[in-house]
Amino acid sequence: MDDIKNPTSLINKDYETINLVTFEEWIEDNGELSRLGVGIILEPSDDVSLIKDSLDSIELIALDFRNFDDGRSYSQAYLLSKRWHFRGEIIGINAHLDQLQFMIRSGITRYQLLESYSGFNEEDYANGFSICYQAAANNHGLNLKY
C-alpha cells in the first residue's frame, strides 16, 4: 500500500500555495485562521455541517479519498458544492483511479491520485461514462436516462 500522507499545503488554481489545517484546528480557532487564508483538510468522519457558516472564509477544501470503500467524502463534496454553493476549490486527495468519475460528479473540482497511479492515463477514468441516470454538473455530452 502507498505511504499515504496528508499534505500540509496545496497549490490552488491560481498557482498559489495554500496552507492546510485540520478540521479540528479550524473548529477550535476559525476566527484567526479565516484571516490567514488557509484551506481545510477533511476526513470522511468530519461533520462538514459544522463549517457551513464559515465557507466564505475558506480558500479551499481537501477531501480525503484514501479508503476506497468509504463514500462519505462524496457526500461532503455534494453538500459543499451543490447544497451550500461553496465557491472555492474542492480537491480530492489520495484518490484511486476508479473514483474519479464519481468524484467529479459529486462536486470535486480537482484531484490528486495516490502515488501508485503515477504514469497511468486517467482520462478514461475521469470521463469514462457515456450514460447518466441522475442529474450532475458534468452531464454535458452524456446520454440522459432519467
Buried (B, 14 or more C-beta within 10 A) or exposed (E): EEEEEEBEEBEBEEEEEBBBBBBEBBBEEBEEBBEEBBBBBBBBEBEBEEBEEBBEBBBBBBBBBBBEEEBBBBEBBBBBBBEBEBEBBBBBBBBBBEBBBBBBBBBBBBBBBBEEBEEEEBEEBBBEBEEBEEEBEBBEEBEEEE
